[in-house]
């Protein structure tokens, strides 16, 4: 079975993975014992890619969490030695991933951050996107993709709402799964109420009676952070209500008073 590159990552509703200073305190607030499927995911991978800044942050967590796995740190800085990781340059990424996918092994975990995510996306190296959205808006920070990225059609193949409020969205890269898209396209629904379709970090309002496929290839250009919500505080919390089990979620705003 071909190894897959999986981006497994948490974001805010407005598409940020960390504050501008790199902190992720918003992510661990009100933390529960839910592991969001991470332990099972961890068993399915044996190779890890991360950026230099992400690696430096990981080192502050205590014991290195990826011991026993092959770890590549992508950096433009020369030098750097560690028994736990191999340092490579951004120009080596495509060939290295291509080489690894030809070998026997488990899946490949793309940790981030934003710049490396964009590099992998533009090189068409990501097979699956496992996005965990926390119901919070930051207004600014480090985005999921930190620079311009190519239009990339995705199909939503799974979703789940956790008691904590997190929403899990699993996408596959349409450029790599044409056969799978035919199966998804057969699951067509007609939605007769105005809703918001969620895809990564963007929202597009759908009109009445809009025919929608669970895996429809939509390209979103407007991000939620570009919209204007003057009545919301800078850190507004958002609650979810499921509307359609696969592709649609209705949002309500819990405003602070």
N, C-alpha and C positions, 0 to 999 in steps of 0.2 A: 504494500500500500504506500502511495506517495506521501512523503512528509509534508505537512502543512505549516505555513507561517501564520501564527495567530496573534493578533493584537488584542491583548486582554488588559483592559484599563478602565479606571473610574473617571468620570467627568461630572462637572456641574451641568445644570440645564442649559446654561449659556455657553457650554463647550470648552470650559477651562479644566486643565488637569492639575493646576497648582496656582498659587498666588504669584504675583510678579516677582517676589523674592524667593520663589521656589517652595515655600511652605505649603504643607497639606493638612494644616490643623482642622480645616473645614471638613475634611474627609473622616477624621477620627472622632469628631464630636458625636456624642450620644452613641458611641460604638456598642454593638451588640455582640453576641457570641456567634452570629451567623457568619459562615465562611464564604458564602456566595459561590460555592462550588470550587473554591480555589484548591483544596486538597486533592480533589479528583483531577482537576486540571494539571496540577503540579506533577501528578503521577504520569500524565500523558506526554510530558515534554522531557527532553534531555539536552536541549541547546537553548541558549539565551542570548539575545542581543539587547544592548542598552547604550545610551549616549554617555559621554563623560560626566556631565553634570548629574545625571541620574545615578551613575555609579558612585560618585562622591557622596551623594545623599544616602545611598544604600549603606555605605561604610559607617554612617553615623548610627545605624540601627542596632549595632552590636555584632553578634555572630553573623558572618556572611550567609545569606539565606539560600544561595545557589550552589553550595558545595556538592560535589559529585556530578555536576552538570558541566557541559562545555560552555563557557561564557565568553562572549566577545564584547569588548567595549569599543565603540566607534568614536574616534577623536581625531581632531586635526593637529593636536599637539604631538610632537615627536617624543619618543622615550616613554618611560613608564614600565615598571615590571611588577608582576604579582604572580604568585603561584596559583591563584584562583581564576585569573582571567587572561585573555589574549587581547592585546590592543591592536586595532586595525584602523586604517584611514577610511573616510567615506567613499573614496574611489575604489576600494577593494570590496565593498559590501555586495554588489551585484554578483560578482564572480564567486565570492565565498558562499553566498546563499545558494546559488545555482549548483555549486559543487556539493554542498551539504545535502541538498534535496535528491541528489543522485545516489547517496549512500543510504544504507540501511539505518534505521533509527526511529526515534519517536518524533513528535512534532517540535516545532521551533517557536519559542516564546519571544515576541517583540514587546519589551517592557516600556520603551519610550526613551526620552521624552519627545516633545513636540517636533523638534528639528529632525530627529531620526525617524519619527513616524512619517513625516513628509517625504523624506528621502526614500523610504521603503514604498510609500504609495506611488510616488512618481516613477519609481523603477518597476512598478507593477509586481511587487514581491509579496504583498499581503493576500493571503487566501481567505481568511476569516477575520471578522471584526467582532470581538466580544466586548460590548460597551455597557458599563454599569453607570447609570445616571443617578446621581444623588439629587433629591429635590431641594436644591438651593441655587440661588443666583449670586454671583460674585461681582459682576459688572466689569471686571478686568482680571488679567492674569496671564498665565502661559496657556495658549490654546492647544487643543488636541493635535492640530497640524500647524506648526509655527511659521510656515511660509507658504507661498503660492503652490497649490497642488493642481494636478490635472483632473478634469472631469472624470469621475470614476463611478459608473453605474453599479449599484449594489442591490441585492435582494434580501429582504428580511425573512429569515427562516425559523426564528424562534424568539419568544419573549416571555418574560416572567416579572411579576410584581412581588417584591418581598415585603414582609410586615414592617420593616424599617422604613419603607418608602422608596428604596432603590428600585429602579427599573432596569432589567437586563434585556438588551437588544442584541441579537446575533445576526450578523449579515455575512453573506458570501459575495465574493467579487464576481460580478457577472461576466467579466472578460475571461474568467477561468472556469465557469460552470454553466455553459450553455445548455447542456442536457438537464441540469437541475432546474434551470429557469422554466423549461417547458412544463415540468411538474407543478411548479409554483404558480405559473400563469393560469393553470386550470382551476385554481381556487379563487374564483372571481366573485366579488360581492358588490351589491349596490347599496351605498350608504345614503339614507334619505334625510340626514340632519347635518348641520354644519359642524365639522370637527376639526381637529388639528392632527395632521400626520407627523409623526416623529421620525426623523432620520438623522442619526448621529446628533448634531447639535443645532439642528435647524427645524423650523416649523413653517408649513405652508397651509393656509386655510383652504378647505375644500368646500365647494358650493353644494347646494341642495341637489340630491339625485345624482351625484358624481359617481360614475362607475369606477371602482378601485380594485385592482388586483393586489393580493397580499404580497406579491413580490414584484410589483410594477417597477420598471426602471425609471426612476425620477432623478433628475439632476437639480440639486438645490443650490441656489446662489446667494440667498438672503439668510443671514444668521440672526438668531433671536437677539443677540446683543446689539444689532444694528437698528432694532425697532425701538420705539419710544414708549415707555410706561412711566409717565411723570408721577403717577399716584403711588408708585412702589418705592419702598426704601431701598437703599443700595444692596442690602442683603435680605432679600425677600425669600421666604420659604414657599415652596410650591407643593401641593398635594396632588396625587394622581387618582383618577377613577378610570377603571378599564372600560373601554367602549367596544372594542373588537379584539378578540383573543390573539390575533396575530400582528396586526399592523397599526392599530389606532388607539390612541390614549387621549382622554380629555383631561385638561388641566384646570384646576381652580387655584386662585391666589389667596393665600392666608396672609392678609396684610397686618403689619404691626400697628398698634394704636398707641 
